[in-house]
């Protein structure tokens, strides 16, 4: 990454990344999601670099990819051979990784650099759709294995120093992630799924809500309607917490559609 600050405000985006490599294989249940990612990308301008927080990497302390040319991690199984030949040759950014490391440490958050780890499918699948030229340096930040919502909001706040660096921040997860229900999806409305989505959209987009109240809502997300039905485990929701912490404001709802037969949303700050 260019060491100079670009002086353009960073965009922050929470997106669904779908099921494994299926969005890249023409799967019908991902058509709305793919169309959304393709449509929103031109509105984001040309970022100097991309910081992406994927649901598929957890560590005991915040860990940042710092290699110059990270490989890809095909962290899925049972898909066609072509799924394991996908390439996304984006460069890393050791300079951005070091800046993220320092910002976290300066805020009292334990962190480490990892120059060996590659990009998992929560990174390369959506980026292949959004930036197929793979010509923007990318850095991945792990979730914390404690899965504490407040800790992830704080992690986002610690990175607010990137706000003027024209770094696109992407939280890559899914606002609904119950694997059993995905497999049983019938195409009929799911009232539990929809109730949680309404809560999440209201919480993230209500401009009248105070920052304190939004913090409380997201920290206690498990008390929301049918929260544990939608997220038996919260790793696909927590990238949103990092995005919110980074922005510390109400978001714009930019996707309210279907992914694998379930309602899902995306937010832009």
C-alpha positions in Angstrom: 0.0 0.0 0.0 1.1 3.5 -0.7 2.4 5.0 2.6 0.7 8.3 1.8 -2.7 9.0 3.2 -5.2 9.3 0.4 -7.4 11.8 2.3 -10.5 10.0 1.1 -13.0 8.7 3.7 -13.1 4.9 3.9 -16.2 3.0 3.0 -17.3 0.3 5.5 -19.5 -2.5 4.2 -21.0 -5.6 5.8 -21.9 -8.2 3.2 -23.1 -11.8 2.9 -20.6 -14.0 1.3 -22.8 -17.0 0.7 -22.1 -20.7 0.9 -18.6 -21.8 0.1 -17.7 -21.3 -3.5 -21.3 -21.5 -4.7 -21.5 -17.8 -5.6 -18.8 -18.3 -8.2 -20.4 -21.5 -9.6 -23.6 -19.9 -10.9 -25.7 -21.3 -8.1 -29.3 -20.0 -8.4 -29.7 -19.4 -4.7 -26.9 -16.8 -4.8 -28.1 -14.8 -7.8 -29.5 -11.9 -5.8 -26.4 -11.7 -3.7 -24.0 -11.8 -6.7 -26.0 -9.1 -8.4 -25.9 -6.9 -5.3 -22.1 -7.3 -5.0 -21.6 -6.4 -8.6 -23.9 -3.4 -8.4 -22.6 -1.8 -5.3 -18.9 -2.1 -6.1 -18.8 0.8 -8.6 -20.3 3.1 -5.9 -17.3 2.5 -3.7 -14.8 4.2 -5.8 -11.2 2.9 -6.1 -9.9 2.1 -2.6 -6.2 2.2 -2.0 -6.4 -1.1 -0.1 -9.0 -3.5 1.3 -9.2 -4.7 4.9 -11.5 -7.6 5.2 -12.8 -9.3 8.3 -14.1 -12.8 7.5 -16.2 -15.1 9.5 -13.8 -18.0 8.7 -10.8 -17.0 10.8 -10.6 -16.9 14.6 -7.6 -16.4 16.8 -7.0 -15.9 20.5 -5.7 -12.4 19.7 -6.4 -10.1 16.8 -4.2 -11.4 13.9 -3.4 -9.7 10.7 -2.2 -11.2 7.4 1.1 -9.5 6.7 2.5 -11.5 3.7 3.4 -9.8 0.5 1.4 -12.3 -1.7 -1.0 -14.4 0.4 -2.1 -17.8 -1.0 -5.7 -19.0 -1.0 -7.2 -21.3 1.6 -9.8 -23.6 0.1 -11.6 -24.1 3.4 -14.6 -26.0 2.1 -15.1 -29.6 0.9 -17.4 -31.6 -1.4 -17.5 -29.1 -4.2 -16.5 -29.6 -7.9 -12.9 -29.7 -8.9 -13.0 -26.2 -10.3 -13.7 -24.9 -6.8 -10.2 -25.8 -5.8 -8.6 -24.1 -8.8 -10.1 -20.6 -8.2 -7.3 -18.0 -8.2 -7.4 -14.5 -6.7 -3.8 -13.2 -6.9 -4.3 -9.9 -5.0 -1.1 -8.7 -3.2 -1.0 -8.2 0.5 0.1 -5.0 2.2 2.7 -5.4 4.9 2.6 -1.6 5.5 -1.2 -1.6 6.1 -0.9 -4.7 8.2 1.7 -3.0 10.4 -0.5 0.1 10.8 -3.5 -2.1 11.8 -1.2 -3.9 14.3 -0.1 -0.6 15.8 -3.6 0.9 16.0 -4.8 -2.2 17.9 -1.9 -2.2 20.2 -2.2 1.5 20.9 -5.8 0.8 22.0 -4.7 -1.9 24.4 -5.8 -4.8 22.1 -3.4 -7.7 21.9 -2.4 -8.3 18.3 0.0 -10.2 16.1 1.1 -10.3 12.5 1.0 -13.5 10.4 3.1 -13.5 7.2 2.2 -17.1 6.3 -1.6 -17.2 6.4 -3.5 -16.9 3.1 -7.0 -15.7 2.3 -10.0 -17.9 3.1 -13.1 -18.2 1.0 -14.8 -15.4 3.0 -12.2 -13.2 1.4 -11.6 -14.5 -2.1 -15.2 -15.4 -3.0 -16.8 -12.0 -2.6 -13.7 -10.2 -3.8 -13.6 -12.2 -7.0 -17.1 -10.9 -7.7 -16.5 -7.3 -6.6 -12.9 -6.7 -7.8 -12.2 -9.5 -10.3 -9.0 -7.8 -11.5 -7.4 -8.5 -8.1 -5.4 -5.3 -8.4 -6.1 -3.9 -5.0 -3.9 -4.9 -2.0 -5.7 -6.8 0.6 -5.2 -7.5 4.3 -7.3 -9.9 6.4 -8.1 -9.4 10.1 -9.2 -12.3 12.3 -12.1 -12.5 14.6 -11.4 -13.2 18.3 -12.0 -16.7 19.4 -13.8 -15.5 22.5 -16.6 -14.3 20.2 -17.4 -11.5 22.5 -19.5 -8.8 20.8 -18.1 -5.9 22.8 -14.6 -6.9 22.1 -15.3 -6.9 18.3 -16.9 -3.4 18.5 -13.8 -2.2 20.4 -11.6 -3.8 17.7 -13.4 -1.8 15.1 -13.1 1.4 17.1 -9.4 0.9 17.5 -9.1 1.0 13.7 -10.9 4.3 13.2 -7.4 5.8 12.5 -7.8 4.3 9.0 -10.8 6.4 8.3 -9.0 8.9 6.1 -6.8 6.4 4.3 -9.3 5.3 1.6 -9.2 1.7 2.9 -12.3 -0.2 2.0 -13.3 -2.1 5.2 -15.4 -5.2 4.5 -17.1 -7.4 7.1 -17.7 -10.7 5.3 -20.3 -13.0 6.9 -24.0 -13.6 6.8 -26.9 -12.0 8.8 -28.5 -15.5 8.8 -26.3 -18.5 9.4 -28.1 -21.7 10.5 -26.6 -24.5 8.4 -29.4 -27.0 9.3 -32.1 -24.5 8.2 -30.2 -23.7 5.0 -30.4 -27.4 4.0 -34.1 -27.5 4.9 -35.0 -24.3 3.3 -38.3 -24.7 1.4 -38.6 -21.3 -0.2 -41.5 -20.4 2.1 -41.3 -17.4 4.3 -39.4 -18.0 7.6 -41.0 -15.8 10.3 -38.1 -16.4 12.7 -35.5 -15.4 10.1 -37.5 -12.3 9.1 -38.1 -11.2 12.8 -34.4 -11.2 13.5 -33.7 -9.4 10.2 -36.2 -6.7 11.2 -34.4 -6.3 14.5 -31.0 -6.1 12.9 -32.0 -3.6 10.3 -33.7 -1.4 12.8 -30.7 -1.6 15.1 -28.2 -0.8 12.4 -30.1 1.9 10.5 -32.2 3.9 13.0 -30.7 7.4 13.0 -32.6 8.3 16.1 -30.9 5.7 18.2 -28.1 6.9 20.4 -24.6 5.4 20.1 -24.9 4.0 23.6 -28.2 2.3 22.8 -26.9 0.9 19.5 -23.8 -0.4 21.4 -26.1 -2.1 23.9 -28.3 -3.6 21.3 -25.4 -5.1 19.4 -23.6 -6.3 22.5 -26.7 -8.1 23.6 -27.7 -9.3 20.2 -28.4 -12.8 21.5 -31.5 -11.3 23.3 -33.0 -10.3 19.9 -36.0 -12.2 18.5 -34.9 -15.7 17.4 -31.2 -14.7 17.6 -29.9 -18.2 18.3 -32.2 -19.7 15.7 -30.5 -17.4 13.1 -27.0 -17.7 14.6 -26.5 -20.9 16.7 -22.9 -19.7 16.6 -22.1 -16.0 16.1 -19.0 -16.0 13.9 -20.9 -14.9 10.8 -22.5 -11.9 12.6 -19.4 -10.5 14.4 -17.8 -9.0 11.3 -20.7 -6.6 11.4 -19.7 -5.6 15.0 -16.3 -4.7 13.8 -17.7 -2.6 10.9 -20.1 -0.8 13.3 -17.2 -0.1 15.8 -15.1 1.3 13.0 -18.0 3.7 11.9 -19.8 4.3 15.2 -22.9 5.5 13.4 -26.1 4.4 11.8 -25.7 2.4 8.5 -27.6 2.4 5.2 -29.4 -0.8 4.3 -28.0 -1.7 0.9 -29.2 -5.3 0.5 -32.4 -6.9 1.8 -32.7 -10.0 -0.3 -32.4 -13.8 -0.3 -29.3 -16.0 0.1 -29.7 -19.8 0.0 -33.5 -19.4 0.6 -33.2 -17.1 3.6 -33.5 -13.4 4.2 -30.1 -11.6 4.5 -29.0 -8.0 4.6 -26.0 -5.9 3.9 -25.1 -2.5 5.4 -23.0 0.5 4.3 -21.5 3.1 6.5 
